[in-house]
Amino acid sequence: MQEKKKIPWGLLYVILTVVILLVFGLVNQEFYGMVSVLAGLSLGFVVLAVLMTGVFLVMEGEISRMLLRCQGERVSFWTTFKIGLIGLYYSYITPSSTGGQPMQVAYLLRSKVNAGNSTAVLFVKFFAYQLAFVLCTIASLLYMYPQLQAQSPQLIPIVIVGIAINGLWIIAIPLLFCAPVLHALANAVVWLLGKCRFLRRRETYIEKVRGFEADFAAYTEKFKRKKRYFVYAVLLSIPQVILQMSVLYVVFRAFSYDLPYLELLCMQTMLQASVCFVPLPGASGAQELGFSMFFTSYFSSGEILYTAVLVWRFFTYYIIVILGALLVVIDQIVYGRRRRARAENN
């Protein structure tokens, strides 16, 4: 009897990632002029922007590692750095940033962190970042309100809507840590699985849902007993948000525009809050339009404004997508080799 060939899912996954990256570059017309634009900038500020992006990624991983250690999970610096970059990559290429956390859970499973624990940690991480981001946005609006009221009053309601939408996450996530809410959601998933008659392993899936509910509830109870880690995560997320929003100032300096740092920081933070709810990968289109709305008055010509958008998007978006895709491909190849080696040894 001929042995049934296994589908090389790992290889297909690598190929799919490469295809996504190629399509991403072809579809985004603004990507073509990026190299020539970067070549004309101040090298020192370009290097600084790269370093700031690197520090941001390190902080992303280290906050997750702190929360995992709080739950008794011992993971390496490289593991959480990788998880942070991969999470951002999938968030940036999926609508409304929906793909990041599920893929992080999948990758943490490879490091022997169960789904219930990793999900609880990632929810806390996301909550901390959102709270820090909303606080920074409110502070930015208060600081810039007189200037906006005088020069661009139409931006104020847009920013307020953005704050409200981001604030909804701050309300929604703690609800998942309430046992009745979690149980109701699990019951809804079980009911939905029960209606899917075409599924051959419904009982197995239902059992996994119940197991996940029990694990998640147990790990959230651990967090409730260690509330200081919520505070630590928020306090660390505030400088992380500030660092991320400060890249724009470096971009302006690369163009030899010496403008007030605090003003640009606040404008960038409000811009980010204003476009976060757009249901497109990386809020593409909305980010560029929002940049024009918020920063037209800072540039002397439309050509320079467009160039600034390119550079800003490179350091806040494209560089993450490129690095994330490369990391996914390399990590999948390494993981596949390790699995084959273990299989041969057994």
ChimeraX attribute file (.defattr): number of C-alpha atoms within 10 A of each C-alpha:
attribute: neighborCount
match mode: 1-to-1
recipient: residues
	/A:1	3
	/A:2	4
	/A:3	5
	/A:4	6
	/A:5	6
	/A:6	6
	/A:7	8
	/A:8	9
	/A:9	10
	/A:10	14
	/A:11	14
	/A:12	11
	/A:13	15
	/A:14	19
	/A:15	13
	/A:16	13
	/A:17	17
	/A:18	16
	/A:19	13
	/A:20	14
	/A:21	17
	/A:22	11
	/A:23	11
	/A:24	16
	/A:25	15
	/A:26	12
	/A:27	9
	/A:28	10
	/A:29	10
	/A:30	15
	/A:31	16
	/A:32	12
	/A:33	12
	/A:34	15
	/A:35	11
	/A:36	9
	/A:37	13
	/A:38	17
	/A:39	10
	/A:40	10
	/A:41	16
	/A:42	15
	/A:43	12
	/A:44	11
	/A:45	19
	/A:46	20
	/A:47	12
	/A:48	15
	/A:49	23
	/A:50	15
	/A:51	13
	/A:52	19
	/A:53	20
	/A:54	13
	/A:55	15
	/A:56	21
	/A:57	21
	/A:58	19
	/A:59	20
	/A:60	24
	/A:61	21
	/A:62	21
	/A:63	25
	/A:64	24
	/A:65	25
	/A:66	20
	/A:67	22
	/A:68	20
	/A:69	13
	/A:70	15
	/A:71	18
	/A:72	11
	/A:73	17
	/A:74	14
	/A:75	17
	/A:76	13
	/A:77	14
	/A:78	13
	/A:79	16
	/A:80	25
	/A:81	20
	/A:82	23
	/A:83	26
	/A:84	25
	/A:85	25
	/A:86	26
	/A:87	23
	/A:88	24
	/A:89	27
	/A:90	24
	/A:91	21
	/A:92	24
	/A:93	22
	/A:94	16
	/A:95	17
	/A:96	16
	/A:97	22
	/A:98	16
	/A:99	19
	/A:100	21
	/A:101	22
	/A:102	17
	/A:103	18
	/A:104	23
	/A:105	23
	/A:106	16
	/A:107	20
	/A:108	21
	/A:109	13
	/A:110	11
	/A:111	14
	/A:112	12
	/A:113	18
	/A:114	17
	/A:115	20
	/A:116	19
	/A:117	23
	/A:118	27
	/A:119	23
	/A:120	26
	/A:121	26
	/A:122	19
	/A:123	17
	/A:124	23
	/A:125	21
	/A:126	20
	/A:127	23
	/A:128	23
	/A:129	23
	/A:130	21
	/A:131	20
	/A:132	21
	/A:133	26
	/A:134	23
	/A:135	15
	/A:136	21
	/A:137	28
	/A:138	18
	/A:139	15
	/A:140	20
	/A:141	21
	/A:142	12
	/A:143	15
	/A:144	17
	/A:145	16
	/A:146	12
	/A:147	12
	/A:148	17
	/A:149	12
	/A:150	8
	/A:151	11
	/A:152	13
	/A:153	13
	/A:154	11
	/A:155	18
	/A:156	17
	/A:157	11
	/A:158	16
	/A:159	21
	/A:160	17
	/A:161	15
	/A:162	21
	/A:163	22
	/A:164	15
	/A:165	16
	/A:166	20
	/A:167	17
	/A:168	11
	/A:169	15
	/A:170	18
	/A:171	12
	/A:172	11
	/A:173	14
	/A:174	13
	/A:175	13
	/A:176	19
	/A:177	20
	/A:178	13
	/A:179	17
	/A:180	11
	/A:181	13
	/A:182	17
	/A:183	16
	/A:184	12
	/A:185	14
	/A:186	17
	/A:187	16
	/A:188	12
	/A:189	16
	/A:190	20
	/A:191	12
	/A:192	12
	/A:193	18
	/A:194	15
	/A:195	11
	/A:196	11
	/A:197	10
	/A:198	9
	/A:199	11
	/A:200	9
	/A:201	10
	/A:202	16
	/A:203	13
	/A:204	10
	/A:205	16
	/A:206	19
	/A:207	12
	/A:208	13
	/A:209	17
	/A:210	17
	/A:211	14
	/A:212	18
	/A:213	18
	/A:214	15
	/A:215	18
	/A:216	24
	/A:217	20
	/A:218	15
	/A:219	18
	/A:220	23
	/A:221	15
	/A:222	16
	/A:223	19
	/A:224	12
	/A:225	9
	/A:226	13
	/A:227	10
	/A:228	11
	/A:229	18
	/A:230	16
	/A:231	12
	/A:232	14
	/A:233	22
	/A:234	23
	/A:235	15
	/A:236	17
	/A:237	25
	/A:238	20
	/A:239	16
	/A:240	23
	/A:241	19
	/A:242	18
	/A:243	17
	/A:244	21
	/A:245	21
	/A:246	21
	/A:247	25
	/A:248	25
	/A:249	23
	/A:250	24
	/A:251	22
	/A:252	20
	/A:253	18
	/A:254	22
	/A:255	17
	/A:256	12
	/A:257	13
	/A:258	11
	/A:259	12
	/A:260	9
	/A:261	14
	/A:262	14
	/A:263	14
	/A:264	21
	/A:265	22
	/A:266	23
	/A:267	22
	/A:268	25
	/A:269	25
	/A:270	30
	/A:271	24
	/A:272	22
	/A:273	24
	/A:274	26
	/A:275	23
	/A:276	19
	/A:277	17
	/A:278	16
	/A:279	15
	/A:280	16
	/A:281	17
	/A:282	26
	/A:283	20
	/A:284	18
	/A:285	13
	/A:286	19
	/A:287	19
	/A:288	16
	/A:289	12
	/A:290	18
	/A:291	22
	/A:292	18
	/A:293	14
	/A:294	17
	/A:295	16
	/A:296	15
	/A:297	11
	/A:298	12
	/A:299	15
	/A:300	9
	/A:301	10
	/A:302	11
	/A:303	10
	/A:304	13
	/A:305	17
	/A:306	17
	/A:307	17
	/A:308	23
	/A:309	20
	/A:310	21
	/A:311	25
	/A:312	21
	/A:313	21
	/A:314	18
	/A:315	19
	/A:316	18
	/A:317	17
	/A:318	20
	/A:319	15
	/A:320	21
	/A:321	23
	/A:322	15
	/A:323	13
	/A:324	24
	/A:325	22
	/A:326	17
	/A:327	16
	/A:328	19
	/A:329	19
	/A:330	13
	/A:331	14
	/A:332	16
	/A:333	15
	/A:334	11
	/A:335	14
	/A:336	15
	/A:337	12
	/A:338	12
	/A:339	11
	/A:340	11
	/A:341	11
	/A:342	9
	/A:343	9
	/A:344	8
	/A:345	7
	/A:346	6
